[in-house]
Amino acid sequence: MNMLKNSRLLLMVVLAQAGIALAADNMPGADDIAAKLAAPPAQAPSSGAQTRSFFNQDSSRGITVTNAKPDEPPAIDLNINFEFNSARLTQEGSVLVGNLGRALKDSRLAGKRFRIEGHTDGKGSDTYNQALSERRADAVRRELVALHGVDAARIEALGFGKSRLLDALNAEAAANRRVRVINLGGAQ
């Protein structure tokens, strides 16, 4: 009987690790993140054509690409996962923050400062979501500094709660639960 329990436990551990590995394969790597954050500010379309699309989410890669307005700084929305109603990162979330940490140390981003913005979906009160988004942004900042060696002076954390929904037509959409990283430019 113990052997059966041990076999089941071993199988569960192997499946859990495989799930994390598959999820890690689908999330943006450090180079993907660095490339987005190092991109020059968006330029106005030369044809004069404007898009009506607010966002395009590639959920298989964990990146949400927003259509930047001219002169906006480079930014990326990451689907960093946290435990439910918590600022504690899941294992998958920690992997993605590790990729972000490596990206922020990329030579293309040397000397740049960044804002880590926490965003929630529209479920729950304004006060609760504001506090949760602040705690989550700060948790990402702390992990970047403590575990990934990013200089604390290069990173600020800010929470916006549900005040800046990415998908305002679907307030509870997963796309709204995100961490936005903005390249603020050179150190000040």
C-alpha positions in Angstrom: 0.0 0.0 0.0 2.9 2.4 0.8 4.5 1.6 -2.5 1.2 2.6 -4.3 1.1 5.9 -2.3 4.7 6.6 -3.1 4.2 5.9 -6.8 1.2 8.2 -6.9 3.1 10.9 -5.1 6.1 10.5 -7.5 3.7 10.7 -10.5 2.1 13.9 -9.1 5.5 15.5 -8.6 6.7 14.6 -12.1 3.4 15.9 -13.7 3.6 19.1 -11.6 7.2 19.7 -12.7 6.3 19.0 -16.4 3.4 21.5 -16.1 5.8 24.2 -14.9 8.3 23.3 -17.6 5.6 23.6 -20.3 4.3 26.9 -18.9 7.9 28.2 -18.8 8.3 27.2 -22.5 5.2 29.4 -23.4 6.2 32.5 -21.5 8.4 35.3 -22.8 12.1 34.9 -22.3 14.6 37.5 -21.1 15.5 38.4 -24.7 11.8 38.8 -25.7 11.3 41.2 -22.8 14.5 43.1 -23.3 13.8 43.6 -27.0 10.3 45.1 -26.2 11.7 47.4 -23.5 14.6 48.5 -25.6 12.5 49.4 -28.6 12.4 53.1 -29.6 9.2 55.0 -28.7 6.3 54.3 -31.0 6.1 56.4 -34.2 2.9 57.8 -35.7 1.9 55.8 -38.7 3.2 57.4 -41.9 0.1 56.5 -43.9 -2.1 58.4 -41.4 -4.1 55.1 -40.8 -5.0 54.6 -37.1 -5.8 51.3 -35.6 -8.9 50.8 -33.5 -7.5 47.8 -31.7 -6.8 48.4 -28.0 -4.7 45.3 -27.4 -3.6 42.1 -28.9 -2.9 39.3 -26.4 -0.7 36.3 -27.2 -1.7 34.2 -24.3 0.6 31.4 -25.3 3.6 33.7 -24.7 2.4 35.6 -21.6 2.8 39.0 -23.3 0.2 41.5 -24.1 1.2 43.9 -26.8 -0.6 47.2 -26.6 -0.7 49.6 -29.5 1.5 52.5 -28.2 0.7 56.1 -28.9 3.4 58.2 -30.5 6.1 59.3 -28.0 5.1 56.7 -25.4 8.1 55.0 -23.8 8.7 51.3 -24.5 6.5 49.1 -22.3 5.4 45.5 -21.9 2.4 43.9 -20.1 3.3 40.6 -18.5 0.9 38.0 -17.2 2.8 37.4 -14.0 0.7 34.9 -11.8 0.1 35.4 -8.1 -1.7 33.2 -5.7 -5.4 34.0 -5.4 -6.1 37.3 -3.6 -2.4 37.5 -2.7 0.8 39.2 -3.5 2.7 35.9 -3.3 4.1 34.8 -6.7 3.2 31.4 -8.0 6.1 29.2 -9.2 5.3 30.2 -12.7 5.2 33.8 -11.7 8.6 33.6 -10.2 10.0 32.1 -13.4 8.6 35.0 -15.4 10.0 37.5 -12.9 13.4 35.8 -13.3 13.1 36.3 -17.0 12.3 40.0 -16.4 15.3 40.2 -14.0 17.7 38.9 -16.7 16.1 41.2 -19.2 16.6 44.3 -17.0 20.3 43.4 -16.8 20.6 43.1 -20.6 23.2 45.5 -22.1 20.4 47.2 -24.3 18.8 48.4 -21.0 21.9 49.4 -19.1 21.4 52.7 -17.3 17.7 52.7 -17.8 15.1 53.1 -15.0 11.8 51.2 -15.0 8.3 51.4 -13.4 6.6 48.2 -12.4 2.9 48.8 -12.4 0.4 46.4 -10.8 -3.1 46.1 -12.3 -6.1 44.1 -11.3 -9.3 43.1 -13.0 -12.6 44.9 -12.2 -13.9 42.4 -9.7 -13.9 43.7 -6.1 -13.9 47.1 -4.6 -11.7 50.0 -5.7 -9.9 50.1 -2.3 -9.2 46.4 -2.2 -7.9 46.3 -5.8 -5.7 49.3 -5.3 -4.0 47.8 -2.3 -3.6 44.4 -4.0 -2.1 46.0 -7.1 0.4 48.0 -4.9 1.4 44.9 -3.0 1.9 42.9 -6.2 4.0 45.6 -7.9 6.1 45.8 -4.8 6.5 42.0 -4.6 7.8 42.0 -8.2 10.2 44.8 -7.4 11.5 43.1 -4.2 12.1 39.8 -6.0 13.9 41.6 -8.9 16.2 43.3 -6.3 16.7 40.5 -3.8 16.8 37.4 -6.1 18.0 38.8 -9.4 20.4 41.5 -8.4 18.7 44.4 -10.2 19.7 47.7 -8.7 16.9 49.0 -6.5 17.5 52.6 -7.7 16.5 51.5 -11.2 13.0 50.3 -10.3 9.9 51.9 -8.9 6.7 50.1 -8.1 3.2 51.6 -8.4 -0.3 50.1 -8.2 -3.3 51.1 -10.3 -5.9 48.7 -9.1 -8.7 48.5 -11.6 -8.4 52.1 -12.7 -6.7 51.3 -16.0 -8.4 48.2 -17.4 -6.8 46.9 -20.6 -10.1 45.3 -21.7 -12.7 47.8 -20.4 -15.5 46.0 -22.1 -14.8 42.9 -20.1 -13.7 44.1 -16.7 -13.1 40.6 -15.3 -10.9 39.5 -18.3 -7.6 37.9 -17.5 -5.8 40.5 -19.7 -6.6 43.1 -17.0 -4.7 41.2 -14.3 -1.1 42.1 -15.3 2.1 43.7 -14.5 3.2 46.5 -16.8 6.8 47.3 -17.1 7.7 50.7 -18.5 11.1 51.9 -19.6 11.5 55.4 -18.1 14.8 56.1 -19.8 18.1 57.1 -18.3 18.9 57.2 -14.6 18.1 60.4 -12.8 
